[in-house]
Amino acid sequence: MNAFSGFGPAIATGGRPYGAVSMAVASSRVQLVTLRQHALTMARWRVLWIVLAFAFIALTALLRIGYLGMSDRSLRAASLEEALLPARGEITDRNGMPMARAFPAYALWFNPTAMGEDGAPLVRDPKDVAARLKAIFPDIDEARIAAQFAAGKQGYIRRRVLPEEANRVQEIGELALEMPLENDRHYPQGSMAAHVLGYVAADGKGRVGMEQVLDAQLADPATRGTPIPLSIDARVQGALEDELRRGMKLVAAQGAAGIVLDVDTGEVLALASLPEFDPNKIDARGQELMFNRVTNQVYELGSTFKPLSIAAAIDAGVVRDFGKRYDATPVKVGRFAIKDLHPKGTSLNVVETLIYSSNTVTARIADELGPERMRRYMIDMGMNERPYIELPAKGFPIWPGEKWPRLRNMTVSYGHGIAVTPLHLASAYAAMVNGGIWRPATLRKLEPGEAPQGRRVFKASTSSRMRQLMRAIAVFGTGKNADAHGYRVGGKTGSAEKPGGSAGYRKTALVSTFAAAFPMDRPRFVVVTMLDEPRGTVASSFQRTAGWTAAPIVGRLVPRIGPLLGVRPDETRDVDISDIRPLIKEAGA
């Protein structure tokens, strides 16, 4: 036995029994393992929470980026769509030809607040700079521009500057001459249909014509991307203006007016008032010419009222026998006497009354009709109110009032004592020849079947008779110069003295009008032409009356516009006037 063997167990266990030590060691190991597992579990949870937090942050960031990206794309799309829209909607004619459109263009603006380093205005020599601008823009007023520079008055020098012109302005070297890029309103057809279109002022608002009427629609982003068609046919409009301008010059008239109207729908195919203005360049002269003679000025339109009065008498049953002879001698009412300008005998029938334009017989027939019935027919034709059309400038007629005395009824029958616009007359003639239905005139292009129902003024049988009588006037009467071969034109002249002077009328100042329709076997269009104060010239055989001045305009116009409107010349067709021809004394001569 080892000497120290008796002390072995005691030394190895610190004085405790060996089994107890083993159990303590095992317990410590279990606790240590438990602590490690707990710490590992906690570490795993921390890592998991950190990963989840990072994942949440990453997801939030991705969602935000996606949202911003989609918003940016939609903003870009909206901005692109907005950028592609015109600054103001386009106006076209009925066939889609542009009449008014917007496009970016340079303007020339004088800015007097631009100062040099020494505080002096940059335009040091106003006359020299104005002269140099005149060399670039020959149509500007050099003196006015120089005065504007000298006075330091800011404002536009020119609203439309081409790029090559802008380069030449830059070469002048004046910083006060600024050229901002603006949205400009351009009228590709120049002054054509100026009174229909109007213009856009410097404030961006429409003025005068359809630019004013359609202002909200043309400026609205929701609608300005779609062109707005008018009822106007640019080809017909150009022909009307051309022939009116020619007629004006031939007889040295101070103004002219004309309209082409669809008799079945009321659509205005052309409307012109001369002299015209240029909507691309509004100046003082242009402002003076904006008055619309077709819709705003009222005139006593003279003998063009005679067919309307005869139609009323036929419709009311006052005139039944076209062969009946009426007294054609002067009519005396109190101290007044109604006479014929060119008497054709002591008696005339209804056909001769219109062919020879008799005041006396028309007055006697109106007297039989009576003022109440005559007034009712005139009201039904809209003669007592402003013309029906979209344009803002619409003249109010000079209307005789509620009670018509006998003399007033007679004078109204041949177009005196009542003043209306040429548009009133055109709408009334459309009702007289289209079967008897009056419809309001419109500048909107109508779709098939969209025409208003209108109101009946004359019986269809009355309208049929008036087509015969209107054709007879153009063949045998005062409208011969309007008879375009093959187009079966019918119409009536009217020559009225203008009011004024000591006697109530100016003997030397006439308003000469011709109101027509074609083709009379199936009327489709009414044409009214008017000349303000024509003079007798070589071209008119020194005559001032409508048969020599206004009627020839229709005679030249109808062959130009007929084929454009689907009416071709046909010598084999015409209105049958065989039953009234024997009633014309000079028809067989």
Long-range contacts (C-beta under 8 A, 24 or more apart in sequence): 82-221, 84-225, 85-221, 85-224, 85-225, 86-224, 86-225, 87-183, 88-183, 88-185, 88-200, 88-204, 88-218, 88-219, 88-224, 89-214, 89-217, 89-218, 89-219, 89-220, 89-223, 89-224, 89-225, 89-226, 89-227, 89-228, 90-227, 90-228, 91-197, 91-210, 91-211, 91-214, 91-218, 91-227, 91-228, 91-230, 92-227, 92-228, 92-229, 92-230, 93-229, 93-230, 93-232, 93-233, 93-234, 93-237, 94-229, 94-230, 94-231, 94-232, 94-233, 94-267, 94-269, 94-445, 95-233, 95-234, 96-227, 96-229, 97-189, 97-234, 98-188, 98-227, 99-187, 99-188, 99-189, 99-192, 99-193, 99-197, 99-230, 99-232, 99-234, 100-185, 100-186, 100-187, 100-197, 100-211, 100-279, 101-185, 101-186, 101-188, 102-183, 102-184, 102-185, 102-186, 103-183, 103-184, 103-186, 104-181, 104-182, 104-183, 104-184, 105-159, 105-160, 105-161, 105-181, 105-182, 105-183, 105-184, 105-186, 106-160, 106-161, 106-162, 106-163, 106-166, 106-179, 106-180, 106-181, 106-182, 107-156, 107-158, 107-159, 107-160, 107-161, 107-179, 107-180, 107-181, 107-182, 107-184, 108-133, 108-156, 108-157, 108-158, 108-159, 108-161, 108-169, 108-177, 108-178, 108-179, 109-154, 109-155, 109-156, 109-157, 109-177, 109-178, 109-179, 109-180, 110-148, 110-149, 110-153, 110-154, 110-155, 110-156, 110-157, 110-176, 110-177, 110-178, 111-154, 111-176, 111-177, 111-178, 112-152, 112-153, 112-154, 112-176, 113-154, 114-175, 114-176, 114-178, 121-152, 121-176, 122-174, 122-175, 122-176, 123-149, 123-174, 123-176, 123-177, 126-150, 129-172, 129-174, 129-177, 132-172, 133-157, 133-169, 133-172, 136-165, 136-168, 136-169, 137-165, 156-202, 159-184, 159-281, 160-184, 160-186, 160-280, 185-211, 185-279, 186-280, 187-278, 187-279, 187-280, 189-234, 189-238, 190-278, 190-280, 191-276, 191-277, 191-278, 191-279, 192-234, 192-237, 192-238, 192-241, 193-232, 193-234, 193-237, 193-270, 193-271, 193-272, 194-276, 194-277, 194-278, 194-279, 195-271, 195-272, 195-273, 195-276, 195-290, 195-292, 195-294, 195-391, 196-230, 196-232, 196-237, 196-268, 196-271, 196-391, 196-443, 197-279, 198-279, 199-279, 199-282, 201-282, 208-290, 208-392, 208-393, 209-391, 209-392, 210-390, 210-391, 210-443, 212-392, 213-390, 213-391, 213-392, 229-445, 230-443, 230-444, 230-445, 231-262, 231-267, 231-268, 231-269, 231-442, 231-443, 231-444, 231-445, 231-446, 232-268, 232-269, 232-270, 232-271, 232-443, 233-269, 233-270, 233-564, 233-565, 235-561, 235-564, 236-260, 236-269, 236-270, 236-561, 236-564, 236-565, 237-269, 237-270, 237-271, 237-272, 239-270, 239-557, 239-560, 239-561, 239-564, 240-270, 240-272, 240-557, 240-561, 241-270, 241-272, 241-274, 241-276, 243-529, 243-553, 243-556, 243-557, 243-560, 244-272, 244-274, 244-529, 244-553, 245-274, 246-553, 246-556, 247-529, 247-531, 247-549, 247-550, 247-552, 247-553, 248-274, 248-531, 250-537, 250-539, 250-540, 250-549, 251-531, 251-534, 251-535, 251-536, 251-537, 251-539, 251-540, 251-544, 251-549, 252-534, 252-535, 252-537, 253-531, 253-532, 253-533, 253-534, 253-535, 253-549, 254-532, 254-533, 255-293, 255-531, 255-532, 255-533, 256-293, 256-529, 256-530, 256-531, 256-532, 257-293, 257-294, 257-297, 257-422, 257-528, 257-529, 257-530, 257-532, 258-294, 258-422, 258-527, 258-528, 258-529, 258-530, 258-553, 259-294, 259-422, 259-423, 259-426, 259-526, 259-527, 259-528, 260-525, 260-526, 260-527, 260-561, 261-426, 261-427, 261-430, 261-441, 261-525, 261-526, 261-527, 261-528, 262-430, 262-524, 262-525, 263-430, 263-433, 263-434, 263-517, 263-523, 263-524, 263-525, 263-526, 264-434, 264-439, 264-451, 264-524, 265-439, 265-442, 265-446, 265-450, 265-451, 266-388, 266-427, 266-430, 266-439, 266-440, 266-441, 266-442, 266-451, 266-452, 266-454, 267-441, 267-442, 267-443, 267-444, 267-445, 267-446, 268-389, 268-441, 268-442, 268-443, 269-525, 269-561, 269-565, 270-561, 271-295, 271-423, 271-443, 291-393, 292-391, 292-393, 293-422, 293-530, 293-532, 294-421, 294-422, 294-423, 295-387, 295-389, 295-391, 295-393, 295-394, 295-395, 295-421, 295-423, 296-393, 296-394, 296-395, 296-421, 297-395, 297-421, 298-395, 298-396, 298-397, 298-398, 298-419, 298-420, 298-421, 299-419, 299-420, 299-421, 299-422, 299-496, 299-498, 299-511, 299-513, 299-530, 300-415, 300-416, 300-417, 300-418, 300-419, 300-496, 300-497, 300-498, 300-499, 300-511, 301-415, 301-419, 301-420, 301-422, 301-425, 301-494, 301-496, 301-511, 301-513, 301-515, 301-530, 302-414, 302-415, 302-416, 302-494, 302-495, 302-496, 302-511, 302-513, 302-546, 303-357, 303-359, 303-414, 303-415, 303-492, 303-493, 303-494, 303-495, 303-496, 303-546, 304-415, 304-425, 304-492, 304-493, 304-494, 304-513, 304-514, 304-515, 305-412, 305-413, 305-414, 305-415, 305-418, 305-494, 306-353, 306-354, 306-357, 306-362, 306-413, 306-414, 306-415, 306-492, 307-354, 307-429, 307-432, 307-466, 307-469, 307-470, 307-473, 307-492, 308-377, 308-378, 308-381, 308-428, 308-429, 308-432, 309-362, 309-365, 309-366, 309-369, 309-374, 309-412, 309-413, 309-414, 310-350, 310-353, 310-354, 310-362, 310-365, 310-466, 310-469, 311-377, 311-432, 311-458, 311-462, 311-463, 311-465, 311-466, 312-369, 312-373, 312-374, 312-377, 312-458, 313-365, 313-366, 313-368, 313-369, 314-462, 314-465, 314-466, 315-377, 315-458, 315-459, 315-462, 316-369, 316-373, 318-365, 318-368, 318-369, 319-350, 319-365, 322-349, 322-350, 322-351, 322-580, 322-583, 323-349, 323-583, 324-349, 324-350, 325-349, 326-350, 326-353, 326-361, 326-364, 326-365, 327-360, 327-361, 327-364, 328-358, 328-360, 328-361, 329-360, 330-360, 331-360, 331-363, 331-364, 331-410, 333-406, 333-407, 333-410, 334-407, 336-407, 338-363, 338-410, 338-411, 345-585, 349-583, 350-469, 351-469, 351-472, 351-580, 351-583, 351-584, 352-583, 352-584, 352-585, 354-469, 354-472, 354-473, 354-477, 354-492, 355-472, 355-473, 355-476, 355-477, 355-478, 355-584, 356-477, 356-478, 357-477, 357-478, 357-492, 357-493, 359-414, 362-413, 362-414, 363-410, 363-411, 363-413, 363-414, 365-413, 366-409, 366-410, 366-412, 366-413, 367-406, 367-409, 367-410, 369-409, 370-409, 371-403, 371-404, 371-405, 371-406, 371-408, 371-409, 372-404, 374-404, 374-409, 374-412, 374-413, 375-400, 375-404, 375-409, 377-457, 378-412, 378-418, 380-438, 380-455, 380-457, 381-424, 381-427, 381-428, 381-431, 381-438, 381-457, 382-424, 382-427, 382-428, 382-438, 382-440, 383-418, 383-420, 383-424, 383-428, 387-420, 387-421, 387-423, 387-424, 387-427, 387-441, 388-427, 388-440, 388-441, 388-442, 389-423, 389-440, 389-441, 389-442, 389-443, 390-442, 390-443, 390-444, 391-443, 394-421, 395-421, 397-421, 397-424, 415-494, 415-496, 416-496, 422-513, 422-528, 422-530, 425-513, 425-515, 425-528, 426-515, 426-526, 426-528, 429-515, 429-516, 429-517, 429-526, 429-528, 430-517, 430-526, 431-457, 431-458, 432-457, 432-458, 432-463, 432-466, 433-463, 433-466, 433-467, 433-470, 433-490, 433-517, 433-520, 433-523, 433-526, 434-463, 434-523, 435-460, 435-463, 436-460, 436-462, 436-463, 467-517, 467-520, 467-521, 467-523, 467-575, 468-575, 468-576, 468-577, 468-579, 468-580, 469-580, 470-516, 470-517, 470-520, 471-520, 471-574, 471-575, 471-577, 472-577, 472-580, 472-581, 472-584, 474-516, 475-577, 476-584, 476-586, 476-587, 478-545, 478-546, 478-547, 478-551, 479-514, 479-516, 479-547, 479-551, 480-547, 480-551, 481-547, 481-548, 481-551, 481-552, 481-555, 482-514, 482-516, 482-551, 482-552, 482-554, 482-555, 482-558, 483-555, 484-518, 484-554, 484-555, 484-556, 484-558, 484-559, 484-562, 484-569, 485-569, 485-571, 486-568, 486-569, 486-570, 486-571, 487-518, 487-519, 487-558, 487-559, 487-562, 487-567, 487-569, 488-518, 488-519, 488-520, 488-521, 488-573, 488-574, 488-575, 489-516, 489-517, 489-518, 489-519, 489-520, 489-554, 489-555, 489-558, 490-516, 490-517, 490-518, 490-520, 490-575, 491-515, 491-516, 491-517, 491-527, 491-551, 491-554, 492-516, 493-545, 493-546, 493-547, 493-550, 493-551, 494-546, 495-544, 495-545, 495-546, 495-547, 498-533, 509-533, 510-534, 510-544, 510-545, 512-544, 512-545, 512-546, 512-549, 512-550, 513-546, 513-550, 514-546, 514-547, 514-550, 514-551, 514-553, 514-554, 516-554, 516-558, 518-558, 518-562, 518-567, 519-567, 519-570, 519-573, 520-574, 520-575, 521-573, 521-574, 521-575, 524-565, 524-567, 525-561, 525-565, 525-567, 527-554, 527-557, 527-558, 529-553, 529-554, 529-557
